[in-house]
Amino acid sequence: MRRYSIFLILGVMVASARARQLNAQGAADSVAILRIVQQRADAMRKLSAEMEGANYALSAVWINAFGGRRVGRDSIVAFLRGLYDDPGYRESRVIHEDPPEVLFIRPDVAVVHEFHEREGQRLADGTVIARRTHTTLVVSKEQGRWLIQYQSIADERPRAVPR
């Protein structure tokens, strides 16, 4: 019985040490993910497609709120370059951002949700719009580095009045 107790105590100690290690790693990964989310937001403010593209995987998929779909980092960066050169976008500004939410699916895969409000964006037809935008990112840890694998942007629409 005494030998069983010693093994039980050792097992609990090992499990406790492993749990602390996983918690510390999870915290470090959360910080790393939030860092790339912040870098992405900074790149948008600076209108730097290259800076923003640095956090995408080579085969990333990107879908904007208007249905445009791009596959691959180079294609995403090319689209963003055009967007950031467009005065209708450049003249708009973010007026509110919520803190990003991170949900780990596995230790090496997480989903990130962002929300922001932007005003003053001018569409091709000259219409100026305010936007309430939700962005969902799927990120994964590849060779020790977190990268955006998938991004989908959705604009909130005014709620329809029920009939």
Backbone as a printed PyTorch tensor [residue, N CA C, xyz], in Angstrom:
tensor([[[  0.8200,  -1.1950,   0.0000],
         [  0.0000,   0.0000,   0.0000],
         [  0.8710,   1.2690,   0.0000]],

        [[  1.9530,   1.2080,   0.7900],
         [  2.8420,   2.3510,   0.8790],
         [  3.4970,   2.6390,  -0.4830]],

        [[  3.9100,   1.6030,  -1.2020],
         [  4.5250,   1.7570,  -2.5210],
         [  3.5120,   2.3960,  -3.4790]],

        [[  2.2550,   1.9720,  -3.4260],
         [  1.1860,   2.5320,  -4.2580],
         [  1.0380,   4.0230,  -3.9730]],

        [[  1.0840,   4.4270,  -2.7150],
         [  0.9470,   5.8350,  -2.3320],
         [  2.0850,   6.6670,  -2.8940]],

        [[  3.3080,   6.1140,  -2.8490],
         [  4.4580,   6.8460,  -3.3850],
         [  4.2900,   7.0630,  -4.8930]],

        [[  3.8480,   6.0290,  -5.6200],
         [  3.6300,   6.1670,  -7.0610],
         [  2.5070,   7.1530,  -7.3480]],

        [[  1.4750,   7.1160,  -6.5340],
         [  0.3580,   8.0390,  -6.7090],
         [  0.8270,   9.4790,  -6.5060]],

        [[  1.6070,   9.7270,  -5.4700],
         [  2.1230,  11.0600,  -5.1910],
         [  3.0300,  11.5290,  -6.3290]],

        [[  3.9180,  10.6420,  -6.7840],
         [  4.8020,  10.9890,  -7.9050],
         [  3.9920,  11.3050,  -9.1650]],

        [[  2.9650,  10.5130,  -9.4100],
         [  2.1080,  10.7390, -10.5750],
         [  1.4160,  12.0810, -10.5130]],

        [[  0.9130,  12.4380,  -9.3540],
         [  0.2450,  13.7280,  -9.1720],
         [  1.2440,  14.8630,  -9.3740]],

        [[  2.4650,  14.7000,  -8.8520],
         [  3.4850,  15.7320,  -9.0050],
         [  3.8520,  15.9310, -10.4700]],

        [[  4.0120,  14.8310, -11.2110],
         [  4.3450,  14.9150, -12.6390],
         [  3.1950,  15.5600, -13.4090]],

        [[  1.9670,  15.1400, -13.1170],
         [  0.8000,  15.7080, -13.8020],
         [  0.6630,  17.1960, -13.5020]],

        [[  0.9120,  17.5910, -12.2750],
         [  0.8280,  18.9940, -11.8890],
         [  1.8910,  19.8210, -12.6060]],

        [[  3.1090,  19.2970, -12.6800],
         [  4.1840,  20.0030, -13.3880],
         [  3.8450,  20.1470, -14.8660]],

        [[  3.2840,  19.0870, -15.4680],
         [  2.9030,  19.1270, -16.8900],
         [  1.7910,  20.1480, -17.1250]],

        [[  0.8210,  20.2120, -16.2030],
         [ -0.2790,  21.1790, -16.3330],
         [  0.2570,  22.6090, -16.2630]],

        [[  1.2150,  22.8750, -15.3560],
         [  1.8210,  24.2150, -15.2690],
         [  2.5600,  24.5470, -16.5580]],

        [[  3.2600,  23.5620, -17.1000],
         [  3.9970,  23.7670, -18.3470],
         [  3.0310,  24.0880, -19.4880]],

        [[  1.9270,  23.3310, -19.5820],
         [  0.9380,  23.5780, -20.6400],
         [  0.2900,  24.9460, -20.4740]],

        [[ -0.0260,  25.3310, -19.2390],
         [ -0.6190,  26.6490, -19.0000],
         [  0.3370,  27.7580, -19.4030]],

        [[  1.6190,  27.5920, -19.0710],
         [  2.6140,  28.5960, -19.4530],
         [  2.7410,  28.6690, -20.9740]],

        [[  2.7440,  27.5130, -21.6430],
         [  2.8310,  27.4950, -23.1010],
         [  1.5920,  28.1200, -23.7170]],

        [[  0.4230,  27.8000, -23.1580],
         [ -0.8260,  28.3840, -23.6620],
         [ -0.8190,  29.8950, -23.5490]],

        [[ -0.2990,  30.4170, -22.4460],
         [ -0.2260,  31.8640, -22.2620],
         [  0.7390,  32.4690, -23.2810]],

        [[  1.8830,  31.8260, -23.4930],
         [  2.8550,  32.3250, -24.4720],
         [  2.2580,  32.3020, -25.8800]],

        [[  1.5160,  31.2480, -26.2030],
         [  0.8870,  31.1590, -27.5200],
         [ -0.1950,  32.2220, -27.6780]],

        [[ -0.9660,  32.4720, -26.6400],
         [ -1.9850,  33.5270, -26.7050],
         [ -1.3440,  34.8770, -26.9900]],

        [[ -0.2440,  35.1530, -26.3120],
         [  0.4720,  36.4160, -26.5280],
         [  0.9860,  36.4860, -27.9650]],

        [[  1.5410,  35.3890, -28.4750],
         [  2.0620,  35.3720, -29.8510],
         [  0.9410,  35.5970, -30.8640]],

        [[ -0.2090,  34.9830, -30.6250],
         [ -1.3520,  35.1640, -31.5290],
         [ -1.8320,  36.6110, -31.4790]],

        [[ -1.9780,  37.1590, -30.2880],
         [ -2.4270,  38.5460, -30.1610],
         [ -1.4210,  39.5030, -30.7950]],

        [[ -0.1500,  39.1390, -30.7800],
         [  0.8750,  39.9720, -31.4160],
         [  0.6550,  40.0260, -32.9370]],

        [[  0.3550,  38.8830, -33.5760],
         [  0.1520,  38.9430, -35.0290],
         [ -1.1560,  39.6550, -35.3720]],

        [[ -2.1610,  39.5330, -34.4990],
         [ -3.4100,  40.2660, -34.7120],
         [ -3.1320,  41.7700, -34.6330]],

        [[ -2.3240,  42.1740, -33.6540],
         [ -1.9740,  43.5880, -33.5080],
         [ -1.1330,  44.0710, -34.6830]],

        [[ -0.1930,  43.2400, -35.1330],
         [  0.6310,  43.6140, -36.2830],
         [ -0.2340,  43.8000, -37.5310]],

        [[ -1.2340,  42.9350, -37.6810],
         [ -2.1580,  43.0400, -38.8060],
         [ -2.9270,  44.3570, -38.7360]],

        [[ -3.4290,  44.6930, -37.5400],
         [ -4.1720,  45.9430, -37.3560],
         [ -3.2730,  47.1560, -37.6060]],

        [[ -2.0420,  47.1040, -37.1250],
         [ -1.0940,  48.2020, -37.3650],
         [ -0.8130,  48.3560, -38.8560]],

        [[ -0.6560,  47.2340, -39.5490],
         [ -0.4040,  47.2740, -40.9920],
         [ -1.5870,  47.9080, -41.7300]],

        [[ -2.8030,  47.5990, -41.2900],
         [ -3.9840,  48.2050, -41.9120],
         [ -3.9720,  49.7190, -41.7060]],

        [[ -3.6220,  50.1530, -40.4940],
         [ -3.5730,  51.5910, -40.2160],
         [ -2.4870,  52.2830, -41.0500]],

        [[ -1.3700,  51.5920, -41.2360],
         [ -0.2580,  52.1530, -41.9970],
         [ -0.4090,  51.9190, -43.5000]],

        [[ -1.4750,  51.1990, -43.8780],
         [ -1.7430,  50.8740, -45.2720],
         [ -0.5580,  50.1340, -45.9040]],

        [[ -0.0130,  49.1730, -45.1590],
         [  1.1470,  48.4060, -45.6230],
         [  0.7540,  46.9600, -45.9040]],

        [[  0.5260,  46.6590, -47.1580],
         [  0.1400,  45.3050, -47.5610],
         [  1.2490,  44.3030, -47.2430]],

        [[  2.4860,  44.7040, -47.4410],
         [  3.6080,  43.7930, -47.1850],
         [  3.7130,  43.4560, -45.7040]],

        [[  3.5630,  44.4610, -44.8540],
         [  3.6090,  44.2340, -43.4140],
         [  2.4730,  43.3110, -42.9730]],

        [[  1.2960,  43.5390, -43.5290],
         [  0.1570,  42.6890, -43.1860],
         [  0.3650,  41.2720, -43.7070]],

        [[  0.8750,  41.1460, -44.9140],
         [  1.0550,  39.8400, -45.5260],
         [  2.0650,  38.9550, -44.8240]],

        [[  2.9620,  39.5420, -44.0580],
         [  4.0140,  38.7660, -43.3790],
         [  3.4540,  37.7380, -42.4070]],

        [[  2.2150,  37.9160, -41.9600],
         [  1.6300,  37.0010, -40.9850],
         [  0.7150,  35.9430, -41.6020]],

        [[  0.6470,  35.8950, -42.9260],
         [ -0.1730,  34.8960, -43.6020],
         [  0.6870,  33.7030, -44.0250]],

        [[  0.0980,  32.5220, -43.9480],
         [  0.7610,  31.3290, -44.4720],
         [  0.8450,  31.4550, -45.9970]],

        [[  1.7840,  30.7600, -46.5910],
         [  1.9400,  30.8160, -48.0470],
         [  0.6650,  30.4340, -48.7790]],

        [[ -0.1030,  29.4830, -48.2240],
         [ -1.3250,  29.0010, -48.8860],
         [ -2.5970,  29.5280, -48.2210]],

        [[ -2.5130,  30.6480, -47.5230],
         [ -3.6650,  31.1940, -46.7980],
         [ -4.8340,  31.4850, -47.7350]],

        [[ -6.0330,  31.4240, -47.1560],
         [ -7.2710,  31.7810, -47.8680],
         [ -7.8240,  33.0230, -47.1860]],

        [[ -8.2410,  33.9980, -47.9830],
         [ -8.7240,  35.2860, -47.4840],
         [-10.0050,  35.6270, -48.2190]],

        [[-11.0700,  35.9030, -47.4710],
         [-12.3650,  36.2500, -48.0680],
         [-12.8180,  37.5710, -47.4610]],

        [[-13.1070,  38.5560, -48.3240],
         [-13.5370,  39.8440, -47.7830],
         [-15.0560,  39.9260, -47.6710]],

        [[-15.5250,  41.0030, -47.0900],
         [-16.9550,  41.1700, -46.8130],
         [-17.7980,  41.3300, -48.0720]],

        [[-17.1560,  41.5830, -49.2160],
         [-17.8810,  41.7700, -50.4570],
         [-17.8220,  40.5270, -51.3450]],

        [[-17.3090,  39.4290, -50.7970],
         [-17.2720,  38.1660, -51.5310],
         [-16.0100,  37.8950, -52.3110]],

        [[-15.0380,  38.7980, -52.2350],
         [-13.7690,  38.5640, -52.9220],
         [-12.9710,  37.4890, -52.1930]],

        [[-12.4250,  36.5450, -52.9410],
         [-11.6670,  35.4400, -52.3510],
         [-10.2830,  35.4020, -52.9880]],

        [[ -9.2880,  35.3230, -52.1430],
         [ -7.9080,  35.2220, -52.5900],
         [ -7.2740,  34.0080, -51.9280]],

        [[ -6.4280,  33.3170, -52.6720],
         [ -5.7240,  32.1480, -52.1430],
         [ -4.2350,  32.3800, -52.3330]],

        [[ -3.5020,  32.2590, -51.2570],
         [ -2.0500,  32.4350, -51.2980],
         [ -1.6310,  33.8080, -50.8310]],

        [[ -0.5420,  33.8430, -50.0700],
         [ -0.0350,  35.0970, -49.5080],
         [  0.1950,  36.1460, -50.5950]],

        [[  0.8150,  35.7810, -51.7000],
         [  1.1180,  36.7590, -52.7510],
         [ -0.1510,  37.3780, -53.3280]],

        [[ -1.1810,  36.5680, -53.5210],
         [ -2.4560,  37.0660, -54.0450],
         [ -3.1370,  37.9960, -53.0380]],

        [[ -3.0570,  37.6440, -51.7660],
         [ -3.6450,  38.4810, -50.7100],
         [ -2.9270,  39.8270, -50.6670]],

        [[ -1.6090,  39.7980, -50.6740],
         [ -0.8270,  41.0410, -50.6150],
         [ -1.1120,  41.9130, -51.8370]],

        [[ -1.2150,  41.3100, -53.0090],
         [ -1.5200,  42.0750, -54.2240],
         [ -2.8810,  42.7570, -54.0950]],

        [[ -3.8770,  42.0410, -53.5850],
         [ -5.1980,  42.6390, -53.4010],
         [ -5.1290,  43.7910, -52.4020]],

        [[ -4.4500,  43.5550, -51.2700],
         [ -4.3530,  44.5890, -50.2350],
         [ -3.6170,  45.8250, -50.7520]],

        [[ -2.6030,  45.6230, -51.5760],
         [ -1.8870,  46.7550, -52.1720],
         [ -2.8790,  47.6420, -52.9390]],

        [[ -3.7140,  47.0010, -53.7550],
         [ -4.7140,  47.7500, -54.5170],
         [ -5.7280,  48.4350, -53.6130]],

        [[ -6.1630,  47.7320, -52.5800],
         [ -7.1300,  48.3030, -51.6280],
         [ -6.5350,  49.5150, -50.9280]],

        [[ -5.3090,  49.3760, -50.4580],
         [ -4.6860,  50.4680, -49.7150],
         [ -4.3090,  51.6440, -50.6080]],

        [[ -4.1790,  51.4310, -51.9160],
         [ -3.9410,  52.5250, -52.8580],
         [ -5.2350,  53.2490, -53.2320]],

        [[ -6.3700,  52.6300, -52.9550],
         [ -7.6720,  53.1950, -53.3140],
         [ -8.0250,  54.3180, -52.3340]],

        [[ -8.2030,  55.5540, -52.8430],
         [ -8.5330,  56.6680, -51.9480],
         [ -9.8270,  56.4330, -51.1690]],

        [[-10.7580,  55.6950, -51.7450],
         [-12.0180,  55.4140, -51.0540],
         [-11.8250,  54.6230, -49.7740]],

        [[-10.7880,  53.8050, -49.7370],
         [-10.4640,  53.0630, -48.5140],
         [ -9.5070,  53.8730, -47.6450]],

        [[ -8.4880,  54.4530, -48.2660],
         [ -7.4680,  55.1990, -47.5140],
         [ -8.0510,  56.3200, -46.6860]],

        [[ -9.1100,  56.9250, -47.1670],
         [ -9.7050,  58.0620, -46.4630],
         [-10.6030,  57.6390, -45.3090]],

        [[-10.9070,  56.3600, -45.1850],
         [-11.7420,  55.8980, -44.0760],
         [-10.8850,  55.7040, -42.8310]],

        [[-11.5540,  55.5480, -41.6920],
         [-10.7880,  55.3430, -40.4660],
         [-11.5520,  54.4500, -39.4960]],

        [[-10.7930,  53.7260, -38.6950],
         [-11.3730,  52.8860, -37.6490],
         [-11.7380,  53.7980, -36.4900]],

        [[-12.9940,  53.6830, -36.0220],
         [-13.4390,  54.5230, -34.9030],
         [-13.6480,  53.7070, -33.6210]],

        [[-13.6690,  52.3880, -33.7380],
         [-13.8360,  51.5430, -32.5450],
         [-13.3280,  50.1350, -32.8420]],

        [[-12.6580,  49.5510, -31.8590],
         [-12.2180,  48.1550, -31.9550],
         [-12.4870,  47.4710, -30.6200]],

        [[-12.9960,  46.2500, -30.6760],
         [-13.0930,  45.4310, -29.4760],
         [-11.8110,  44.6290, -29.3350]],

        [[-11.4580,  44.2450, -28.1200],
         [-10.2910,  43.3660, -27.9700],
         [-10.5410,  42.0460, -28.6910]],

        [[ -9.5330,  41.4860, -29.3380],
         [ -9.7180,  40.2080, -30.0330],
         [ -9.9910,  39.0830, -29.0430]],

        [[-10.7420,  38.1000, -29.5050],
         [-11.0270,  36.9010, -28.7240],
         [-10.2720,  35.7410, -29.3590]],

        [[ -9.6150,  34.9220, -28.5320],
         [ -8.8610,  33.7720, -29.0290],
         [ -9.4580,  32.5120, -28.4180]],

        [[ -9.7700,  31.5460, -29.2690],
         [-10.2950,  30.2550, -28.8350],
         [ -9.3960,  29.1610, -29.3990]],

        [[ -8.7300,  28.4260, -28.5200],
         [ -7.8670,  27.3420, -28.9760],
         [ -8.7130,  26.1210, -29.3160]],

        [[ -8.5100,  25.5850, -30.5130],
         [ -9.1520,  24.3600, -30.9540],
         [ -8.2680,  23.1800, -30.5560]],

        [[ -6.9860,  23.3510, -30.7530],
         [ -5.9340,  22.4220, -30.3300],
         [ -4.7710,  23.2980, -29.8800]],

        [[ -3.7560,  22.7140, -29.2730],
         [ -2.6270,  23.5600, -28.8580],
         [ -1.9490,  24.2950, -30.0210]],

        [[ -2.0950,  23.7800, -31.2360],
         [ -1.4450,  24.4080, -32.3870],
         [ -2.4190,  25.0470, -33.3770]],

        [[ -3.6950,  25.1510, -33.0050],
         [ -4.7080,  25.7530, -33.8780],
         [ -5.6540,  26.5950, -33.0140]],

        [[ -5.9140,  27.8220, -33.4740],
         [ -6.8340,  28.6970, -32.7480],
         [ -7.6900,  29.4820, -33.7330]],

        [[ -8.8340,  29.9170, -33.2340],
         [ -9.7250,  30.7970, -33.9820],
         [ -9.7060,  32.1430, -33.2650]],

        [[ -9.6110,  33.2070, -34.0410],
         [ -9.5840,  34.5580, -33.4840],
         [-10.7710,  35.3230, -34.0560]],

        [[-11.4690,  36.0550, -33.1990],
         [-12.5500,  36.9230, -33.6470],
         [-12.1620,  38.3690, -33.3340]],

        [[-12.3410,  39.2280, -34.3300],
         [-12.1080,  40.6610, -34.1610],
         [-13.3720,  41.4120, -34.5670]],

        [[-13.5830,  42.5600, -33.9550],
         [-14.6860,  43.4360, -34.3530],
         [-14.1550,  44.8620, -34.3930]],

        [[-14.5150,  45.5740, -35.4600],
         [-14.2050,  46.9980, -35.4960],
         [-15.2700,  47.7490, -36.2920]],

        [[-15.3180,  49.0520, -36.0340],
         [-16.1990,  49.9430, -36.7770],
         [-15.3260,  50.9190, -37.5510]],

        [[-15.7150,  51.1510, -38.7780],
         [-14.9700,  52.0370, -39.6670],
         [-15.9710,  53.0120, -40.2770]],

        [[-15.5580,  54.2610, -40.4420],
         [-16.4310,  55.2390, -41.0980],
         [-15.6820,  55.9120, -42.2310]],

        [[-16.4700,  56.3960, -43.1840],
         [-15.9040,  57.1840, -44.2640],
         [-15.4050,  56.4020, -45.4690]],

        [[-15.6830,  55.1010, -45.5310],
         [-15.2200,  54.3410, -46.6940],
         [-16.1150,  54.6630, -47.8870]],

        [[-15.4880,  54.9690, -49.0210],
         [-16.2250,  55.3180, -50.2290],
         [-16.1550,  54.1640, -51.2120]],

        [[-17.3240,  53.7010, -51.6420],
         [-17.3900,  52.6080, -52.6100],
         [-17.1340,  53.1420, -54.0200]],

        [[-16.9780,  52.2460, -54.9690],
         [-16.6810,  52.6220, -56.3520],
         [-17.7480,  53.5520, -56.9390]],

        [[-19.0110,  53.3950, -56.5090],
         [-20.0800,  54.2490, -57.0420],
         [-20.1720,  55.5900, -56.3270]],

        [[-19.2590,  55.8560, -55.3700],
         [-19.2350,  57.1300, -54.6560],
         [-19.9700,  57.1170, -53.3290]],

        [[-20.7290,  56.0610, -53.0570],
         [-21.4510,  55.9540, -51.7950],
         [-20.4540,  55.8590, -50.6390]],

        [[-20.6820,  56.6730, -49.5990],
         [-19.8410,  56.6210, -48.4060],
         [-20.5700,  55.7940, -47.3610]],

        [[-19.8640,  54.8170, -46.7960],
         [-20.4920,  53.8980, -45.8540],
         [-19.7380,  53.8600, -44.5260]],

        [[-20.4940,  53.5090, -43.5020],
         [-19.9250,  53.1570, -42.2020],
         [-20.0530,  51.6420, -42.1100]],

        [[-19.0570,  51.0120, -41.5320],
         [-19.0630,  49.5420, -41.4810],
         [-18.8540,  49.0590, -40.0550]],

        [[-19.5670,  47.9970, -39.7140],
         [-19.3740,  47.2400, -38.4680],
         [-18.9260,  45.8620, -38.9370]],

        [[-17.6630,  45.5470, -38.7040],
         [-17.0440,  44.3970, -39.3420],
         [-16.5510,  43.3660, -38.3330]],

        [[-16.9120,  42.1140, -38.6010],
         [-16.4180,  40.9700, -37.8280],
         [-15.4100,  40.2410, -38.7070]],

        [[-14.2500,  39.9460, -38.1460],
         [-13.2250,  39.1890, -38.8560],
         [-12.9270,  37.9260, -38.0750]],

        [[-12.9510,  36.8090, -38.7760],
         [-12.6070,  35.5170, -38.1720],
         [-11.3160,  35.0280, -38.8160]],

        [[-10.3540,  34.7040, -37.9700],
         [ -9.0680,  34.1890, -38.4250],
         [ -8.8670,  32.7890, -37.8680]],

        [[ -8.3650,  31.8950, -38.6850],
         [ -7.8910,  30.5990, -38.2100],
         [ -6.3770,  30.6630, -38.2940]],

        [[ -5.7280,  30.4650, -37.1540],
         [ -4.2700,  30.5280, -37.1070],
         [ -3.7260,  29.1800, -36.6580]],

        [[ -2.5370,  28.8610, -37.1370],
         [ -1.9140,  27.6090, -36.7060],
         [ -0.4250,  27.8470, -36.4880]],

        [[  0.1090,  27.0050, -35.6340],
         [  1.5290,  27.1070, -35.3010],
         [  2.3040,  26.1980, -36.2390]],

        [[  3.1460,  26.8040, -37.0620],
         [  3.9310,  26.0890, -38.0650],
         [  5.4060,  26.2960, -37.7670]],

        [[  6.0850,  25.2290, -37.4360],
         [  7.5220,  25.2900, -37.1250],
         [  7.8120,  26.3750, -36.0960]],

        [[  6.9670,  26.4170, -35.0480],
         [  7.1660,  27.3380, -33.9340],
         [  6.6430,  28.7460, -34.1430]],

        [[  6.0220,  29.0320, -35.3080],
         [  5.5300,  30.3780, -35.6120],
         [  4.0410,  30.3360, -35.9270]],

        [[  3.2860,  31.2310, -35.3280],
         [  1.8610,  31.3310, -35.6040],
         [  1.6450,  32.0870, -36.9070]],

        [[  0.7860,  31.5340, -37.7880],
         [  0.4680,  32.1530, -39.0740],
         [ -1.0370,  32.1100, -39.3200]],

        [[ -1.5220,  33.0880, -40.0440],
         [ -2.9280,  33.1090, -40.4370],
         [ -3.0970,  32.1470, -41.6100]],

        [[ -3.9940,  31.1860, -41.4440],
         [ -4.2760,  30.2060, -42.4940],
         [ -5.5350,  30.5690, -43.2730]],

        [[ -6.4880,  31.1990, -42.5780],
         [ -7.7990,  31.4660, -43.1780],
         [ -8.3490,  32.7290, -42.5370]],

        [[ -8.9420,  33.5860, -43.3510],
         [ -9.5560,  34.8090, -42.8430],
         [-10.8550,  35.0460, -43.5800]],

        [[-11.8860,  35.3570, -42.8230],
         [-13.1750,  35.7000, -43.4120],
         [-13.6790,  36.9740, -42.7380]],

        [[-14.0750,  37.9320, -43.5570],
         [-14.5420,  39.2230, -43.0750],
         [-16.0380,  39.3200, -43.3760]],

        [[-16.8200,  39.7470, -42.3800],
         [-18.2650,  39.8690, -42.5620],
         [-18.7310,  41.2070, -42.0020]],

        [[-19.4620,  41.9360, -42.8070],
         [-20.0650,  43.1800, -42.3410],
         [-21.4090,  42.8790, -41.7030]],

        [[-21.6810,  43.5480, -40.5800],
         [-23.0200,  43.4560, -39.9940],
         [-23.9660,  44.2230, -40.9040]],

        [[-25.1380,  43.7030, -41.0620],
         [-26.1790,  44.3800, -41.8250],
         [-27.2580,  44.8230, -40.8450]],

        [[-27.9310,  45.9270, -41.1440],
         [-29.0370,  46.3240, -40.2700],
         [-30.0730,  45.1930, -40.2190]],

        [[-30.5970,  45.0030, -39.0420],
         [-31.6020,  43.9290, -38.8960],
         [-32.8820,  44.3010, -39.6130]],

        [[-33.4140,  43.3220, -40.3080],
         [-34.6890,  43.5320, -40.9940],
         [-35.8030,  43.5020, -39.9640]],

        [[-36.8360,  44.2940, -40.2130],
         [-37.9910,  44.2840, -39.3330],
         [-38.7940,  43.0240, -39.6090]],

        [[-39.0840,  42.2030, -38.5720],
         [-39.8710,  40.9820, -38.8130],
         [-41.2590,  41.3280, -39.3310]],

        [[-41.7400,  40.5060, -40.2330],
         [-43.0890,  40.7370, -40.7960],
         [-44.1190,  40.0480, -39.9550]]])
